[in-house]
């Protein structure tokens, strides 16, 4: 009997995903755990493995389609096995739609020259992160010729970039293997006035999620200025020793520790609103979401049980999650269960900003750049290291008084470095 493969539950708060790329087609033989498709959500890109071995009988969803959790995606059965008549009649429609979208995708990427190199010897099919596959298509790199540096030989985005640079730097004989891009016809009347970019994949998923958050949550924000002069000095003292233990000690590690301590003193900020049950659920665990600017858009990997980690463990955990996010290597477990989110925009040239709450949480902390400027310190004017912090909160659950007390406690933790 044919096996029906459905859209998996990727995260507790994710209700749908986009089939960004099929890696199999009807008639293909697949093995257990072989990757069938790449799925994009607003939180993570994942590869969907096959739950059984067999032959792909029907593909029911086209590339580019966004479907809900539990939606049938394809059937896998024995070679030559047929499906029920009702499924067969609709399968032809889906197959036609899939072919047209795949053809359109191939035409869009045809302009990228293919960079040729000898294939790499490997055991089994190519394993590559979704971000790496997308980058390979954009740069025209054949993944068969790329050696993976990730776990189990998995190809990362950096592997693809290095392969592209190496091939372009090769002698002219190698360059001759690069197909010249087609010559584009000039616009009939001057330069075009528009450039159209696809609104698909993670960008569309993020858009839907943020629109829902703004439509359902009454956002309010408060801003505080914090003197982090002593914290800057403390980090300067500790970062060399941390590096000796293989840990990159960032400011974000200190701020994450301060956030956990502040949440313990202000538990309503570590809650979620359950409107259907008419109750506020205050979580007694502390999973801190860390917003990361990944190549395909904003993602929020989660530092689980952050209250059980010391400063160096916190720093190492943040670095590990950020690297996985930027390489497209996040797994569903990496983005599940956050109770409070921090967004660090310190490297950007802005004074301060207010973000959108990461539902179903009730608050978001935005950290901004640290800069030295003259301030009143005691009875004198002194140059101090200062930063702005913005707290955005759900006004259904929290009021200005709650926000004021949270910021007072957070400010105290950041300015009193003895806590570290």
C-alpha positions in Angstrom: 0.0 0.0 0.0 1.3 3.5 -0.9 2.6 5.7 1.9 1.2 9.2 2.1 3.9 11.8 3.2 2.4 14.9 4.8 3.8 18.3 5.7 5.7 17.8 9.0 5.2 19.8 12.1 8.4 21.9 12.1 7.8 24.0 15.2 5.1 24.6 17.7 4.3 28.1 16.4 4.8 27.3 12.7 1.5 26.4 10.9 2.6 26.4 7.3 5.7 26.1 5.1 6.7 26.7 1.4 8.0 23.9 -0.8 11.0 25.7 -2.1 12.5 22.8 -4.0 11.7 19.2 -4.8 14.7 16.9 -4.9 12.7 13.9 -6.3 10.1 13.3 -9.0 7.6 10.6 -9.9 9.3 7.4 -10.7 12.4 8.1 -8.6 13.6 5.4 -6.3 14.2 6.8 -2.7 15.8 5.3 0.3 14.8 5.7 4.0 15.9 9.2 5.2 16.8 10.4 1.7 16.0 14.1 1.4 12.7 14.6 -0.6 12.3 18.4 -0.5 13.5 21.7 0.9 10.9 23.5 3.0 11.1 27.2 3.9 9.3 28.7 7.0 9.6 32.1 8.6 11.9 30.5 11.2 14.0 27.9 9.5 14.9 26.1 6.2 14.7 22.4 6.6 15.3 19.3 4.5 12.4 16.8 4.6 13.6 13.2 4.8 11.7 10.2 3.5 10.0 8.2 6.2 10.1 5.0 4.0 12.0 3.5 1.1 10.2 3.0 -2.2 9.3 4.7 -5.4 7.7 8.2 -5.8 4.3 7.6 -7.2 2.8 11.1 -7.2 3.9 14.6 -6.2 0.8 16.6 -5.0 2.3 20.0 -4.3 4.2 22.3 -6.6 7.4 24.2 -5.9 6.6 27.6 -4.5 3.3 26.5 -2.9 2.7 27.3 0.7 0.8 24.6 2.5 -0.5 23.9 6.1 0.9 21.4 8.5 -0.5 17.9 7.7 -1.2 18.6 4.0 -0.5 15.5 1.8 2.7 16.2 -0.2 3.4 13.0 -2.1 2.9 9.2 -2.3 5.6 6.6 -2.0 5.0 3.0 -2.8 6.2 0.0 -4.6 7.4 0.4 -8.2 4.5 0.0 -10.6 1.9 0.4 -7.8 -1.1 2.6 -8.7 -3.2 4.9 -6.6 -6.9 5.1 -6.3 -8.7 6.7 -9.3 -9.6 9.9 -7.5 -6.0 10.6 -6.5 -4.8 9.8 -10.0 -7.1 12.3 -11.7 -5.9 15.1 -9.5 -2.3 14.0 -9.7 -2.1 14.9 -13.3 -3.1 18.5 -12.5 -0.5 18.7 -9.8 2.2 17.2 -12.0 1.4 19.7 -14.8 1.6 22.6 -12.3 4.9 21.3 -10.9 6.4 21.0 -14.4 5.4 24.6 -15.3 6.9 26.0 -12.1 10.1 24.0 -12.3 10.4 25.2 -15.9 9.9 28.8 -14.9 12.5 28.4 -12.1 15.0 26.9 -14.6 14.5 29.9 -17.0 15.0 32.3 -14.2 18.4 30.8 -13.2 19.6 30.0 -16.7 21.6 33.2 -16.8 24.0 32.0 -14.1 27.1 30.3 -15.8 27.9 26.8 -14.7 31.4 26.6 -13.1 32.9 23.2 -14.0 35.2 21.1 -11.8 35.9 17.4 -11.3 33.2 15.7 -9.1 34.0 15.1 -5.5 34.1 11.5 -4.4 31.5 11.0 -1.7 29.3 8.2 -0.2 25.6 8.7 -1.1 23.9 11.8 -2.5 25.0 15.4 -2.1 24.1 16.8 1.3 23.7 20.5 1.3 22.0 23.1 3.4 19.1 24.8 1.7 20.9 28.1 1.8 23.9 26.5 0.1 21.7 25.0 -2.6 20.1 28.4 -3.4 23.6 30.1 -3.4 24.9 27.4 -5.8 22.1 28.1 -8.2 22.7 31.8 -8.1 26.5 31.4 -8.6 26.2 28.6 -11.1 28.2 26.1 -9.0 27.8 22.4 -9.5 27.4 20.9 -6.0 28.8 17.6 -7.2 32.1 19.3 -7.4 32.0 20.9 -3.9 33.5 19.2 -0.8 31.4 19.8 2.3 33.0 21.0 5.5 29.8 20.6 7.6 28.8 17.6 9.8 28.7 14.4 7.8 30.2 16.2 4.7 27.2 18.6 4.5 27.9 21.5 2.1 27.6 25.0 3.7 27.3 28.4 2.1 31.0 29.1 2.7 31.9 25.9 0.8 29.9 27.1 -2.2 31.5 30.6 -2.1 35.0 29.2 -1.8 34.3 26.9 -4.7 33.0 29.7 -6.9 36.1 31.9 -6.0 38.5 29.0 -6.7 36.9 28.3 -10.1 36.9 31.9 -11.2 40.5 32.3 -10.2 41.5 29.2 -12.2 43.6 29.5 -15.4 42.0 30.4 -18.7 41.6 26.8 -19.6 39.2 26.4 -16.7 37.5 29.6 -17.6 36.8 28.3 -21.1 34.4 25.8 -19.4 32.2 28.7 -18.2 29.3 29.3 -20.6 29.0 33.0 -21.5 25.9 34.7 -20.3 23.3 35.3 -22.9 23.3 38.8 -24.4 20.3 40.8 -23.1 18.4 42.9 -25.6 18.4 46.6 -24.7 15.2 48.0 -23.4 13.2 49.5 -26.3 12.9 52.9 -24.7 15.7 53.6 -22.3 16.3 51.9 -18.9 13.4 50.0 -17.3 11.7 51.9 -14.5 11.1 48.8 -12.3 13.1 45.8 -11.1 10.9 42.9 -9.9 12.1 40.7 -7.1 10.3 37.5 -6.0 8.2 37.8 -2.8 8.6 34.1 -1.9 10.3 31.8 0.5 11.3 33.1 3.9 10.6 36.7 3.0 6.9 35.9 2.4 6.7 33.7 5.5 8.3 36.5 7.6 5.9 39.0 6.1 2.8 37.0 7.0 4.1 36.4 10.6 4.9 40.0 11.2 1.6 41.2 9.7 -0.3 38.9 12.0 1.7 40.1 15.0 1.0 43.8 14.3 -2.7 43.1 13.6 -3.4 41.2 16.8 -1.0 42.7 19.3 -1.2 46.3 20.6 2.5 47.2 20.6 3.9 49.8 23.0 7.5 50.7 23.6 9.8 52.4 26.2 13.4 53.5 25.7 16.2 53.7 28.3 19.8 54.9 28.2 22.4 52.8 30.0 25.9 53.5 31.1 27.9 50.4 30.2 31.4 51.9 30.8 32.2 49.3 33.6 30.8 46.5 31.5 33.0 47.5 28.5 36.0 47.4 30.9 35.0 44.1 32.3 34.7 42.5 28.9 38.1 43.9 27.9 39.6 42.1 30.9 37.8 38.8 30.3 37.7 38.3 26.5 41.4 37.2 26.2 40.9 34.5 28.8 37.7 33.5 27.1 39.4 33.3 23.7 42.0 31.0 25.3 39.1 28.6 26.1 37.8 28.8 22.5 35.0 31.2 23.3 34.2 34.5 21.5 33.0 36.7 24.4 30.5 39.2 22.9 28.5 42.0 24.6 25.4 40.0 23.8 26.4 37.3 26.2 26.4 39.8 29.1 23.1 41.3 28.0 21.6 37.8 27.7 22.6 37.0 31.3 21.2 40.4 32.4 17.9 39.6 30.6 17.5 36.2 32.3 18.1 37.8 35.7 15.6 40.6 34.9 13.0 38.1 33.7 13.2 36.3 37.1 12.4 39.6 38.8 9.7 40.5 36.3 8.0 37.1 35.4 5.1 38.6 33.4 7.6 39.3 30.6 8.3 35.6 30.4 4.6 34.8 29.6 2.2 34.2 26.7 -1.4 35.2 26.4 -3.8 32.3 25.9 -6.9 34.3 24.9 -9.1 31.3 24.2 -8.6 30.1 27.7 -8.8 33.6 29.1 -5.5 33.3 30.9 -1.9 34.4 31.0 0.6 31.5 31.1 3.8 32.5 32.9 6.7 30.2 31.9 9.0 29.0 34.7 11.8 28.3 32.2 13.9 30.7 30.3 14.5 30.1 26.6 16.0 33.2 25.0 15.5 33.9 21.3 18.4 35.6 19.6 17.4 37.4 16.4 20.0 36.8 13.6 20.2 38.6 10.2 20.7 35.5 8.0 21.2 35.5 4.2 17.5 34.6 3.6 16.1 36.9 6.2 15.6 37.3 9.9 15.6 34.1 12.0 15.4 33.6 15.7 17.3 30.6 17.0 16.7 29.8 20.7 19.2 29.5 23.6 17.4 26.9 25.6 17.6 26.8 29.5 19.6 30.0 29.5 19.2 30.3 33.2 21.4 27.2 33.7 24.3 28.7 31.7 27.2 30.7 33.0 28.7 33.6 31.0 31.1 31.6 28.8 28.5 28.9 28.1 26.0 31.6 27.1 28.6 33.2 24.8 29.5 29.8 23.2 25.8 29.0 22.7 25.0 32.3 21.0 28.0 31.9 18.6 27.0 28.4 17.7 23.4 29.3 17.0 24.4 32.4 14.9 26.8 30.4 12.8 24.1 27.7 12.1 21.6 30.4 11.2 23.9 32.1 8.7 24.8 28.8 7.1 21.2 27.7 6.8 22.0 24.8 9.2 19.3 25.4 11.8 17.1 22.4 12.7 13.5 22.7 14.0 14.7 22.1 17.6 16.9 25.2 17.3 13.9 27.6 16.7 11.3 26.1 19.1 10.1 27.2 22.5 11.5 30.7 22.9 10.0 32.6 25.9 11.6 36.0 25.3 13.5 37.5 22.4 16.5 39.8 22.1 17.4 41.7 18.9 20.8 43.3 18.8 21.1 46.1 16.3 24.3 47.5 17.8 26.3 47.3 14.5 23.8 49.4 12.6 24.1 53.1 12.3 20.8 54.0 14.0 20.1 55.7 17.3 17.3 53.3 18.5 14.4 51.3 17.1 11.3 49.4 18.2 10.8 45.9 16.9 7.8 43.6 16.3 7.1 41.1 19.0 7.9 37.5 18.3 4.5 35.8 18.9 3.4 34.2 21.0 5.7 36.0 23.4 4.7 39.3 25.0 7.8 41.4 24.8 11.0 42.1 22.8 14.3 43.8 23.8 16.2 45.8 21.2 19.9 46.5 22.0 21.7 49.3 20.2 25.2 50.4 19.5 27.6 51.3 22.3 29.3 54.7 21.8 31.4 57.0 23.9 29.9 60.4 24.4 30.0 63.2 27.1 27.4 62.8 29.8 26.8 64.2 33.3 28.5 61.7 35.7 28.2 62.7 39.3 28.8 66.4 39.4 31.1 66.5 36.3 31.0 66.1 32.5 32.7 62.8 31.6 33.1 60.7 28.5 31.3 57.4 29.1 30.3 54.3 27.1 26.5 54.7 26.6 23.8 52.7 24.8 20.1 52.9 24.2 17.7 49.9 24.9 14.2 49.6 23.6 11.6 47.4 25.3 8.5 46.7 23.1 5.6 44.9 25.0 2.1 43.6 24.5 -0.2 46.1 26.1 -2.9 43.5 26.6 -0.7 41.8 29.2 1.7 44.5 30.4 1.4 48.2 31.2 3.8 51.1 31.3 4.5 50.5 35.0 5.6 46.9 34.3 7.9 48.1 31.5 9.4 50.8 33.7 10.3 48.3 36.4 11.7 45.9 33.9 14.0 48.6 32.4 15.1 49.8 35.8 16.1 46.2 36.8 17.8 45.6 33.4 19.7 48.8 33.6 20.9 48.0 37.1 22.1 44.5 36.1 24.1 46.0 33.1 25.6 48.8 35.2 26.5 46.6 38.1 29.2 44.3 36.6 29.8 42.5 39.9 26.9 40.1 38.9 29.3 38.5 36.4 
